[in-house]
Amino acid sequence: MGNEKNKFDITRFEHQLIASTMTVLVDDFGYTPREVFELMDDAKRQLWGALAELANERKGGINNESAKTL
């Protein structure tokens, strides 16, 4: 499990951020576990494009300014 980015590993700080955010939604804001996972699904749908663009730019792909001139 150690180096796999796509497997949840509570020892990794970035994964702890996800877990703590989900916990806060339940403990502090009254979400049910089902509502938290529905929210996560909706966030995945809404953020996919932006995250894909960031990943592409990080890998040296076309950035926004270059794309505007094409």
mmCIF file of the N, C-alpha and C atoms, coordinates in Angstrom:
data_MODEL
# 
_entry.id   MODEL 
# 
loop_
_atom_site.group_PDB 
_atom_site.id 
_atom_site.type_symbol 
_atom_site.label_atom_id 
_atom_site.label_alt_id 
_atom_site.label_comp_id 
_atom_site.label_asym_id 
_atom_site.label_entity_id 
_atom_site.label_seq_id 
_atom_site.pdbx_PDB_ins_code 
_atom_site.Cartn_x 
_atom_site.Cartn_y 
_atom_site.Cartn_z 
_atom_site.occupancy 
_atom_site.B_iso_or_equiv 
_atom_site.pdbx_formal_charge 
_atom_site.auth_seq_id 
_atom_site.auth_comp_id 
_atom_site.auth_asym_id 
_atom_site.auth_atom_id 
_atom_site.pdbx_PDB_model_num 
ATOM 1   N N  . MET A 1 1  ? 0.820   -1.202 0.000   1.00 0.00 ? 1  MET A N  1 
ATOM 2   C CA . MET A 1 1  ? 0.000   0.000  0.000   1.00 0.00 ? 1  MET A CA 1 
ATOM 3   C C  . MET A 1 1  ? 0.862   1.264  0.000   1.00 0.00 ? 1  MET A C  1 
ATOM 4   N N  . GLY A 1 2  ? 2.084   1.201  0.456   1.00 0.00 ? 2  GLY A N  1 
ATOM 5   C CA . GLY A 1 2  ? 2.953   2.333  0.684   1.00 0.00 ? 2  GLY A CA 1 
ATOM 6   C C  . GLY A 1 2  ? 3.021   3.405  -0.386  1.00 0.00 ? 2  GLY A C  1 
ATOM 7   N N  . ASN A 1 3  ? 3.417   3.080  -1.606  1.00 0.00 ? 3  ASN A N  1 
ATOM 8   C CA . ASN A 1 3  ? 3.644   4.094  -2.629  1.00 0.00 ? 3  ASN A CA 1 
ATOM 9   C C  . ASN A 1 3  ? 2.500   4.255  -3.618  1.00 0.00 ? 3  ASN A C  1 
ATOM 10  N N  . GLU A 1 4  ? 1.422   3.557  -3.435  1.00 0.00 ? 4  GLU A N  1 
ATOM 11  C CA . GLU A 1 4  ? 0.303   3.644  -4.371  1.00 0.00 ? 4  GLU A CA 1 
ATOM 12  C C  . GLU A 1 4  ? -0.526  4.888  -4.069  1.00 0.00 ? 4  GLU A C  1 
ATOM 13  N N  . LYS A 1 5  ? -0.512  5.848  -4.973  1.00 0.00 ? 5  LYS A N  1 
ATOM 14  C CA . LYS A 1 5  ? -1.239  7.099  -4.768  1.00 0.00 ? 5  LYS A CA 1 
ATOM 15  C C  . LYS A 1 5  ? -2.747  6.907  -4.777  1.00 0.00 ? 5  LYS A C  1 
ATOM 16  N N  . ASN A 1 6  ? -3.228  5.896  -5.489  1.00 0.00 ? 6  ASN A N  1 
ATOM 17  C CA . ASN A 1 6  ? -4.677  5.728  -5.630  1.00 0.00 ? 6  ASN A CA 1 
ATOM 18  C C  . ASN A 1 6  ? -5.281  4.794  -4.594  1.00 0.00 ? 6  ASN A C  1 
ATOM 19  N N  . LYS A 1 7  ? -4.501  4.385  -3.609  1.00 0.00 ? 7  LYS A N  1 
ATOM 20  C CA . LYS A 1 7  ? -5.013  3.567  -2.505  1.00 0.00 ? 7  LYS A CA 1 
ATOM 21  C C  . LYS A 1 7  ? -4.940  4.390  -1.229  1.00 0.00 ? 7  LYS A C  1 
ATOM 22  N N  . PHE A 1 8  ? -6.026  4.404  -0.469  1.00 0.00 ? 8  PHE A N  1 
ATOM 23  C CA . PHE A 1 8  ? -6.073  5.191  0.756   1.00 0.00 ? 8  PHE A CA 1 
ATOM 24  C C  . PHE A 1 8  ? -5.059  4.666  1.758   1.00 0.00 ? 8  PHE A C  1 
ATOM 25  N N  . ASP A 1 9  ? -4.239  5.570  2.275   1.00 0.00 ? 9  ASP A N  1 
ATOM 26  C CA . ASP A 1 9  ? -3.212  5.241  3.266   1.00 0.00 ? 9  ASP A CA 1 
ATOM 27  C C  . ASP A 1 9  ? -3.229  6.342  4.320   1.00 0.00 ? 9  ASP A C  1 
ATOM 28  N N  . ILE A 1 10 ? -3.803  6.053  5.481   1.00 0.00 ? 10 ILE A N  1 
ATOM 29  C CA . ILE A 1 10 ? -3.994  7.054  6.525   1.00 0.00 ? 10 ILE A CA 1 
ATOM 30  C C  . ILE A 1 10 ? -2.676  7.622  7.043   1.00 0.00 ? 10 ILE A C  1 
ATOM 31  N N  . THR A 1 11 ? -1.552  6.985  6.748   1.00 0.00 ? 11 THR A N  1 
ATOM 32  C CA . THR A 1 11 ? -0.263  7.517  7.199   1.00 0.00 ? 11 THR A CA 1 
ATOM 33  C C  . THR A 1 11 ? 0.232   8.656  6.309   1.00 0.00 ? 11 THR A C  1 
ATOM 34  N N  . ARG A 1 12 ? -0.382  8.839  5.150   1.00 0.00 ? 12 ARG A N  1 
ATOM 35  C CA . ARG A 1 12 ? 0.023   9.926  4.247   1.00 0.00 ? 12 ARG A CA 1 
ATOM 36  C C  . ARG A 1 12 ? -0.750  11.197 4.597   1.00 0.00 ? 12 ARG A C  1 
ATOM 37  N N  . PHE A 1 13 ? -0.038  12.305 4.716   1.00 0.00 ? 13 PHE A N  1 
ATOM 38  C CA . PHE A 1 13 ? -0.658  13.565 5.124   1.00 0.00 ? 13 PHE A CA 1 
ATOM 39  C C  . PHE A 1 13 ? -1.816  13.963 4.214   1.00 0.00 ? 13 PHE A C  1 
ATOM 40  N N  . GLU A 1 14 ? -1.607  13.863 2.901   1.00 0.00 ? 14 GLU A N  1 
ATOM 41  C CA . GLU A 1 14 ? -2.654  14.289 1.970   1.00 0.00 ? 14 GLU A CA 1 
ATOM 42  C C  . GLU A 1 14 ? -3.908  13.430 2.099   1.00 0.00 ? 14 GLU A C  1 
ATOM 43  N N  . HIS A 1 15 ? -3.755  12.180 2.482   1.00 0.00 ? 15 HIS A N  1 
ATOM 44  C CA . HIS A 1 15 ? -4.905  11.302 2.698   1.00 0.00 ? 15 HIS A CA 1 
ATOM 45  C C  . HIS A 1 15 ? -5.570  11.637 4.032   1.00 0.00 ? 15 HIS A C  1 
ATOM 46  N N  . GLN A 1 16 ? -4.775  12.066 5.009   1.00 0.00 ? 16 GLN A N  1 
ATOM 47  C CA . GLN A 1 16 ? -5.329  12.496 6.289   1.00 0.00 ? 16 GLN A CA 1 
ATOM 48  C C  . GLN A 1 16 ? -6.219  13.718 6.106   1.00 0.00 ? 16 GLN A C  1 
ATOM 49  N N  . LEU A 1 17 ? -5.845  14.601 5.178   1.00 0.00 ? 17 LEU A N  1 
ATOM 50  C CA . LEU A 1 17 ? -6.677  15.780 4.899   1.00 0.00 ? 17 LEU A CA 1 
ATOM 51  C C  . LEU A 1 17 ? -8.057  15.378 4.393   1.00 0.00 ? 17 LEU A C  1 
ATOM 52  N N  . ILE A 1 18 ? -8.088  14.392 3.510   1.00 0.00 ? 18 ILE A N  1 
ATOM 53  C CA . ILE A 1 18 ? -9.370  13.906 2.987   1.00 0.00 ? 18 ILE A CA 1 
ATOM 54  C C  . ILE A 1 18 ? -10.206 13.315 4.119   1.00 0.00 ? 18 ILE A C  1 
ATOM 55  N N  . ALA A 1 19 ? -9.589  12.448 4.926   1.00 0.00 ? 19 ALA A N  1 
ATOM 56  C CA . ALA A 1 19 ? -10.312 11.794 6.019   1.00 0.00 ? 19 ALA A CA 1 
ATOM 57  C C  . ALA A 1 19 ? -10.810 12.807 7.045   1.00 0.00 ? 19 ALA A C  1 
ATOM 58  N N  . SER A 1 20 ? -9.972  13.784 7.383   1.00 0.00 ? 20 SER A N  1 
ATOM 59  C CA . SER A 1 20 ? -10.394 14.756 8.389   1.00 0.00 ? 20 SER A CA 1 
ATOM 60  C C  . SER A 1 20 ? -11.512 15.645 7.863   1.00 0.00 ? 20 SER A C  1 
ATOM 61  N N  . THR A 1 21 ? -11.469 15.998 6.594   1.00 0.00 ? 21 THR A N  1 
ATOM 62  C CA . THR A 1 21 ? -12.541 16.800 6.009   1.00 0.00 ? 21 THR A CA 1 
ATOM 63  C C  . THR A 1 21 ? -13.859 16.037 6.034   1.00 0.00 ? 21 THR A C  1 
ATOM 64  N N  . MET A 1 22 ? -13.811 14.774 5.681   1.00 0.00 ? 22 MET A N  1 
ATOM 65  C CA . MET A 1 22 ? -15.026 13.956 5.705   1.00 0.00 ? 22 MET A CA 1 
ATOM 66  C C  . MET A 1 22 ? -15.560 13.822 7.128   1.00 0.00 ? 22 MET A C  1 
ATOM 67  N N  . THR A 1 23 ? -14.661 13.672 8.090   1.00 0.00 ? 23 THR A N  1 
ATOM 68  C CA . THR A 1 23 ? -15.056 13.552 9.493   1.00 0.00 ? 23 THR A CA 1 
ATOM 69  C C  . THR A 1 23 ? -15.701 14.838 9.991   1.00 0.00 ? 23 THR A C  1 
ATOM 70  N N  . VAL A 1 24 ? -15.139 15.982 9.622   1.00 0.00 ? 24 VAL A N  1 
ATOM 71  C CA . VAL A 1 24 ? -15.704 17.275 10.021  1.00 0.00 ? 24 VAL A CA 1 
ATOM 72  C C  . VAL A 1 24 ? -17.110 17.447 9.457   1.00 0.00 ? 24 VAL A C  1 
ATOM 73  N N  . LEU A 1 25 ? -17.321 17.012 8.230   1.00 0.00 ? 25 LEU A N  1 
ATOM 74  C CA . LEU A 1 25 ? -18.658 17.121 7.639   1.00 0.00 ? 25 LEU A CA 1 
ATOM 75  C C  . LEU A 1 25 ? -19.691 16.367 8.470   1.00 0.00 ? 25 LEU A C  1 
ATOM 76  N N  . VAL A 1 26 ? -19.313 15.206 8.983   1.00 0.00 ? 26 VAL A N  1 
ATOM 77  C CA . VAL A 1 26 ? -20.237 14.417 9.810   1.00 0.00 ? 26 VAL A CA 1 
ATOM 78  C C  . VAL A 1 26 ? -20.349 15.011 11.209  1.00 0.00 ? 26 VAL A C  1 
ATOM 79  N N  . ASP A 1 27 ? -19.204 15.231 11.874  1.00 0.00 ? 27 ASP A N  1 
ATOM 80  C CA . ASP A 1 27 ? -19.204 15.674 13.271  1.00 0.00 ? 27 ASP A CA 1 
ATOM 81  C C  . ASP A 1 27 ? -19.702 17.101 13.460  1.00 0.00 ? 27 ASP A C  1 
ATOM 82  N N  . ASP A 1 28 ? -19.246 18.017 12.625  1.00 0.00 ? 28 ASP A N  1 
ATOM 83  C CA . ASP A 1 28 ? -19.537 19.430 12.845  1.00 0.00 ? 28 ASP A CA 1 
ATOM 84  C C  . ASP A 1 28 ? -20.706 19.970 12.030  1.00 0.00 ? 28 ASP A C  1 
ATOM 85  N N  . PHE A 1 29 ? -20.983 19.354 10.888  1.00 0.00 ? 29 PHE A N  1 
ATOM 86  C CA . PHE A 1 29 ? -22.017 19.890 10.010  1.00 0.00 ? 29 PHE A CA 1 
ATOM 87  C C  . PHE A 1 29 ? -23.236 18.985 9.876   1.00 0.00 ? 29 PHE A C  1 
ATOM 88  N N  . GLY A 1 30 ? -23.215 17.837 10.529  1.00 0.00 ? 30 GLY A N  1 
ATOM 89  C CA . GLY A 1 30 ? -24.394 16.985 10.578  1.00 0.00 ? 30 GLY A CA 1 
ATOM 90  C C  . GLY A 1 30 ? -24.687 16.153 9.345   1.00 0.00 ? 30 GLY A C  1 
ATOM 91  N N  . TYR A 1 31 ? -23.707 16.017 8.451   1.00 0.00 ? 31 TYR A N  1 
ATOM 92  C CA . TYR A 1 31 ? -23.903 15.160 7.278   1.00 0.00 ? 31 TYR A CA 1 
ATOM 93  C C  . TYR A 1 31 ? -23.980 13.699 7.713   1.00 0.00 ? 31 TYR A C  1 
ATOM 94  N N  . THR A 1 32 ? -24.734 12.913 6.990   1.00 0.00 ? 32 THR A N  1 
ATOM 95  C CA . THR A 1 32 ? -24.699 11.466 7.187   1.00 0.00 ? 32 THR A CA 1 
ATOM 96  C C  . THR A 1 32 ? -23.556 10.917 6.334   1.00 0.00 ? 32 THR A C  1 
ATOM 97  N N  . PRO A 1 33 ? -23.076 9.712  6.643   1.00 0.00 ? 33 PRO A N  1 
ATOM 98  C CA . PRO A 1 33 ? -22.038 9.129  5.783   1.00 0.00 ? 33 PRO A CA 1 
ATOM 99  C C  . PRO A 1 33 ? -22.473 9.073  4.319   1.00 0.00 ? 33 PRO A C  1 
ATOM 100 N N  . ARG A 1 34 ? -23.725 8.725  4.077   1.00 0.00 ? 34 ARG A N  1 
ATOM 101 C CA . ARG A 1 34 ? -24.223 8.670  2.695   1.00 0.00 ? 34 ARG A CA 1 
ATOM 102 C C  . ARG A 1 34 ? -24.121 10.046 2.038   1.00 0.00 ? 34 ARG A C  1 
ATOM 103 N N  . GLU A 1 35 ? -24.503 11.097 2.760   1.00 0.00 ? 35 GLU A N  1 
ATOM 104 C CA . GLU A 1 35 ? -24.430 12.450 2.202   1.00 0.00 ? 35 GLU A CA 1 
ATOM 105 C C  . GLU A 1 35 ? -22.986 12.858 1.899   1.00 0.00 ? 35 GLU A C  1 
ATOM 106 N N  . VAL A 1 36 ? -22.058 12.455 2.761   1.00 0.00 ? 36 VAL A N  1 
ATOM 107 C CA . VAL A 1 36 ? -20.645 12.764 2.525   1.00 0.00 ? 36 VAL A CA 1 
ATOM 108 C C  . VAL A 1 36 ? -20.178 12.112 1.231   1.00 0.00 ? 36 VAL A C  1 
ATOM 109 N N  . PHE A 1 37 ? -20.510 10.844 1.040   1.00 0.00 ? 37 PHE A N  1 
ATOM 110 C CA . PHE A 1 37 ? -20.066 10.154 -0.169  1.00 0.00 ? 37 PHE A CA 1 
ATOM 111 C C  . PHE A 1 37 ? -20.770 10.680 -1.419  1.00 0.00 ? 37 PHE A C  1 
ATOM 112 N N  . GLU A 1 38 ? -22.026 11.102 -1.290  1.00 0.00 ? 38 GLU A N  1 
ATOM 113 C CA . GLU A 1 38 ? -22.704 11.729 -2.422  1.00 0.00 ? 38 GLU A CA 1 
ATOM 114 C C  . GLU A 1 38 ? -22.036 13.058 -2.764  1.00 0.00 ? 38 GLU A C  1 
ATOM 115 N N  . LEU A 1 39 ? -21.648 13.811 -1.737  1.00 0.00 ? 39 LEU A N  1 
ATOM 116 C CA . LEU A 1 39 ? -20.935 15.063 -1.948  1.00 0.00 ? 39 LEU A CA 1 
ATOM 117 C C  . LEU A 1 39 ? -19.595 14.815 -2.636  1.00 0.00 ? 39 LEU A C  1 
ATOM 118 N N  . MET A 1 40 ? -18.882 13.784 -2.205  1.00 0.00 ? 40 MET A N  1 
ATOM 119 C CA . MET A 1 40 ? -17.597 13.443 -2.824  1.00 0.00 ? 40 MET A CA 1 
ATOM 120 C C  . MET A 1 40 ? -17.793 13.065 -4.293  1.00 0.00 ? 40 MET A C  1 
ATOM 121 N N  . ASP A 1 41 ? -18.846 12.309 -4.585  1.00 0.00 ? 41 ASP A N  1 
ATOM 122 C CA . ASP A 1 41 ? -19.129 11.943 -5.981  1.00 0.00 ? 41 ASP A CA 1 
ATOM 123 C C  . ASP A 1 41 ? -19.399 13.184 -6.827  1.00 0.00 ? 41 ASP A C  1 
ATOM 124 N N  . ASP A 1 42 ? -20.181 14.124 -6.282  1.00 0.00 ? 42 ASP A N  1 
ATOM 125 C CA . ASP A 1 42 ? -20.477 15.340 -7.022  1.00 0.00 ? 42 ASP A CA 1 
ATOM 126 C C  . ASP A 1 42 ? -19.217 16.186 -7.197  1.00 0.00 ? 42 ASP A C  1 
ATOM 127 N N  . ALA A 1 43 ? -18.389 16.247 -6.164  1.00 0.00 ? 43 ALA A N  1 
ATOM 128 C CA . ALA A 1 43 ? -17.127 16.991 -6.266  1.00 0.00 ? 43 ALA A CA 1 
ATOM 129 C C  . ALA A 1 43 ? -16.236 16.386 -7.347  1.00 0.00 ? 43 ALA A C  1 
ATOM 130 N N  . LYS A 1 44 ? -16.196 15.054 -7.433  1.00 0.00 ? 44 LYS A N  1 
ATOM 131 C CA . LYS A 1 44 ? -15.399 14.398 -8.484  1.00 0.00 ? 44 LYS A CA 1 
ATOM 132 C C  . LYS A 1 44 ? -15.880 14.830 -9.862  1.00 0.00 ? 44 LYS A C  1 
ATOM 133 N N  . ARG A 1 45 ? -17.190 14.833 -10.049 1.00 0.00 ? 45 ARG A N  1 
ATOM 134 C CA . ARG A 1 45 ? -17.748 15.217 -11.352 1.00 0.00 ? 45 ARG A CA 1 
ATOM 135 C C  . ARG A 1 45 ? -17.422 16.674 -11.686 1.00 0.00 ? 45 ARG A C  1 
ATOM 136 N N  . GLN A 1 46 ? -17.564 17.546 -10.700 1.00 0.00 ? 46 GLN A N  1 
ATOM 137 C CA . GLN A 1 46 ? -17.377 18.968 -10.962 1.00 0.00 ? 46 GLN A CA 1 
ATOM 138 C C  . GLN A 1 46 ? -15.910 19.370 -11.086 1.00 0.00 ? 46 GLN A C  1 
ATOM 139 N N  . LEU A 1 47 ? -15.025 18.669 -10.407 1.00 0.00 ? 47 LEU A N  1 
ATOM 140 C CA . LEU A 1 47 ? -13.612 19.060 -10.385 1.00 0.00 ? 47 LEU A CA 1 
ATOM 141 C C  . LEU A 1 47 ? -12.743 18.307 -11.374 1.00 0.00 ? 47 LEU A C  1 
ATOM 142 N N  . TRP A 1 48 ? -13.285 17.281 -12.007 1.00 0.00 ? 48 TRP A N  1 
ATOM 143 C CA . TRP A 1 48 ? -12.474 16.436 -12.894 1.00 0.00 ? 48 TRP A CA 1 
ATOM 144 C C  . TRP A 1 48 ? -11.717 17.250 -13.931 1.00 0.00 ? 48 TRP A C  1 
ATOM 145 N N  . GLY A 1 49 ? -12.407 18.119 -14.640 1.00 0.00 ? 49 GLY A N  1 
ATOM 146 C CA . GLY A 1 49 ? -11.776 18.898 -15.702 1.00 0.00 ? 49 GLY A CA 1 
ATOM 147 C C  . GLY A 1 49 ? -10.636 19.771 -15.198 1.00 0.00 ? 49 GLY A C  1 
ATOM 148 N N  . ALA A 1 50 ? -10.870 20.472 -14.095 1.00 0.00 ? 50 ALA A N  1 
ATOM 149 C CA . ALA A 1 50 ? -9.837  21.348 -13.542 1.00 0.00 ? 50 ALA A CA 1 
ATOM 150 C C  . ALA A 1 50 ? -8.634  20.547 -13.066 1.00 0.00 ? 50 ALA A C  1 
ATOM 151 N N  . LEU A 1 51 ? -8.879  19.417 -12.417 1.00 0.00 ? 51 LEU A N  1 
ATOM 152 C CA . LEU A 1 51 ? -7.770  18.591 -11.937 1.00 0.00 ? 51 LEU A CA 1 
ATOM 153 C C  . LEU A 1 51 ? -6.991  17.980 -13.093 1.00 0.00 ? 51 LEU A C  1 
ATOM 154 N N  . ALA A 1 52 ? -7.697  17.571 -14.137 1.00 0.00 ? 52 ALA A N  1 
ATOM 155 C CA . ALA A 1 52 ? -7.021  17.022 -15.313 1.00 0.00 ? 52 ALA A CA 1 
ATOM 156 C C  . ALA A 1 52 ? -6.151  18.086 -15.972 1.00 0.00 ? 52 ALA A C  1 
ATOM 157 N N  . GLU A 1 53 ? -6.647  19.311 -16.017 1.00 0.00 ? 53 GLU A N  1 
ATOM 158 C CA . GLU A 1 53 ? -5.870  20.410 -16.594 1.00 0.00 ? 53 GLU A CA 1 
ATOM 159 C C  . GLU A 1 53 ? -4.616  20.682 -15.766 1.00 0.00 ? 53 GLU A C  1 
ATOM 160 N N  . LEU A 1 54 ? -4.753  20.695 -14.444 1.00 0.00 ? 54 LEU A N  1 
ATOM 161 C CA . LEU A 1 54 ? -3.585  20.889 -13.575 1.00 0.00 ? 54 LEU A CA 1 
ATOM 162 C C  . LEU A 1 54 ? -2.553  19.792 -13.781 1.00 0.00 ? 54 LEU A C  1 
ATOM 163 N N  . ALA A 1 55 ? -3.014  18.559 -13.851 1.00 0.00 ? 55 ALA A N  1 
ATOM 164 C CA . ALA A 1 55 ? -2.096  17.432 -14.050 1.00 0.00 ? 55 ALA A CA 1 
ATOM 165 C C  . ALA A 1 55 ? -1.388  17.545 -15.392 1.00 0.00 ? 55 ALA A C  1 
ATOM 166 N N  . ASN A 1 56 ? -2.121  17.954 -16.419 1.00 0.00 ? 56 ASN A N  1 
ATOM 167 C CA . ASN A 1 56 ? -1.532  18.115 -17.748 1.00 0.00 ? 56 ASN A CA 1 
ATOM 168 C C  . ASN A 1 56 ? -0.457  19.203 -17.737 1.00 0.00 ? 56 ASN A C  1 
ATOM 169 N N  . GLU A 1 57 ? -0.754  20.324 -17.092 1.00 0.00 ? 57 GLU A N  1 
ATOM 170 C CA . GLU A 1 57 ? 0.220   21.407 -17.006 1.00 0.00 ? 57 GLU A CA 1 
ATOM 171 C C  . GLU A 1 57 ? 1.460   20.971 -16.235 1.00 0.00 ? 57 GLU A C  1 
ATOM 172 N N  . ARG A 1 58 ? 1.254   20.206 -15.184 1.00 0.00 ? 58 ARG A N  1 
ATOM 173 C CA . ARG A 1 58 ? 2.374   19.735 -14.368 1.00 0.00 ? 58 ARG A CA 1 
ATOM 174 C C  . ARG A 1 58 ? 3.294   18.827 -15.179 1.00 0.00 ? 58 ARG A C  1 
ATOM 175 N N  . LYS A 1 59 ? 2.711   18.085 -16.109 1.00 0.00 ? 59 LYS A N  1 
ATOM 176 C CA . LYS A 1 59 ? 3.493   17.177 -16.949 1.00 0.00 ? 59 LYS A CA 1 
ATOM 177 C C  . LYS A 1 59 ? 4.090   17.891 -18.154 1.00 0.00 ? 59 LYS A C  1 
ATOM 178 N N  . GLY A 1 60 ? 3.897   19.200 -18.255 1.00 0.00 ? 60 GLY A N  1 
ATOM 179 C CA . GLY A 1 60 ? 4.470   19.950 -19.361 1.00 0.00 ? 60 GLY A CA 1 
ATOM 180 C C  . GLY A 1 60 ? 3.576   20.065 -20.566 1.00 0.00 ? 60 GLY A C  1 
ATOM 181 N N  . GLY A 1 61 ? 2.293   19.839 -20.380 1.00 0.00 ? 61 GLY A N  1 
ATOM 182 C CA . GLY A 1 61 ? 1.347   19.944 -21.486 1.00 0.00 ? 61 GLY A CA 1 
ATOM 183 C C  . GLY A 1 61 ? 1.063   21.389 -21.836 1.00 0.00 ? 61 GLY A C  1 
ATOM 184 N N  . ILE A 1 62 ? 0.098   21.583 -22.703 1.00 0.00 ? 62 ILE A N  1 
ATOM 185 C CA . ILE A 1 62 ? -0.283  22.930 -23.125 1.00 0.00 ? 62 ILE A CA 1 
ATOM 186 C C  . ILE A 1 62 ? -0.937  23.645 -21.955 1.00 0.00 ? 62 ILE A C  1 
ATOM 187 N N  . ASN A 1 63 ? -0.461  24.844 -21.654 1.00 0.00 ? 63 ASN A N  1 
ATOM 188 C CA . ASN A 1 63 ? -1.088  25.607 -20.578 1.00 0.00 ? 63 ASN A CA 1 
ATOM 189 C C  . ASN A 1 63 ? -2.190  26.490 -21.144 1.00 0.00 ? 63 ASN A C  1 
ATOM 190 N N  . ASN A 1 64 ? -2.916  27.139 -20.268 1.00 0.00 ? 64 ASN A N  1 
ATOM 191 C CA . ASN A 1 64 ? -4.059  27.947 -20.699 1.00 0.00 ? 64 ASN A CA 1 
ATOM 192 C C  . ASN A 1 64 ? -3.660  29.048 -21.664 1.00 0.00 ? 64 ASN A C  1 
ATOM 193 N N  . GLU A 1 65 ? -2.581  29.753 -21.406 1.00 0.00 ? 65 GLU A N  1 
ATOM 194 C CA . GLU A 1 65 ? -2.172  30.861 -22.262 1.00 0.00 ? 65 GLU A CA 1 
ATOM 195 C C  . GLU A 1 65 ? -1.807  30.360 -23.656 1.00 0.00 ? 65 GLU A C  1 
ATOM 196 N N  . SER A 1 66 ? -1.115  29.240 -23.726 1.00 0.00 ? 66 SER A N  1 
ATOM 197 C CA . SER A 1 66 ? -0.760  28.678 -25.029 1.00 0.00 ? 66 SER A CA 1 
ATOM 198 C C  . SER A 1 66 ? -2.002  28.230 -25.781 1.00 0.00 ? 66 SER A C  1 
ATOM 199 N N  . ALA A 1 67 ? -2.942  27.642 -25.067 1.00 0.00 ? 67 ALA A N  1 
ATOM 200 C CA . ALA A 1 67 ? -4.159  27.138 -25.700 1.00 0.00 ? 67 ALA A CA 1 
ATOM 201 C C  . ALA A 1 67 ? -4.980  28.283 -26.288 1.00 0.00 ? 67 ALA A C  1 
ATOM 202 N N  . LYS A 1 68 ? -4.945  29.458 -25.656 1.00 0.00 ? 68 LYS A N  1 
ATOM 203 C CA . LYS A 1 68 ? -5.722  30.595 -26.133 1.00 0.00 ? 68 LYS A CA 1 
ATOM 204 C C  . LYS A 1 68 ? -5.211  31.097 -27.476 1.00 0.00 ? 68 LYS A C  1 
ATOM 205 N N  . THR A 1 69 ? -3.928  30.902 -27.740 1.00 0.00 ? 69 THR A N  1 
ATOM 206 C CA . THR A 1 69 ? -3.360  31.418 -28.984 1.00 0.00 ? 69 THR A CA 1 
ATOM 207 C C  . THR A 1 69 ? -3.460  30.432 -30.134 1.00 0.00 ? 69 THR A C  1 
ATOM 208 N N  . LEU A 1 70 ? -3.880  29.203 -29.853 1.00 0.00 ? 70 LEU A N  1 
ATOM 209 C CA . LEU A 1 70 ? -3.975  28.190 -30.911 1.00 0.00 ? 70 LEU A CA 1 
ATOM 210 C C  . LEU A 1 70 ? -5.186  28.394 -31.784 1.00 0.00 ? 70 LEU A C  1 
# 
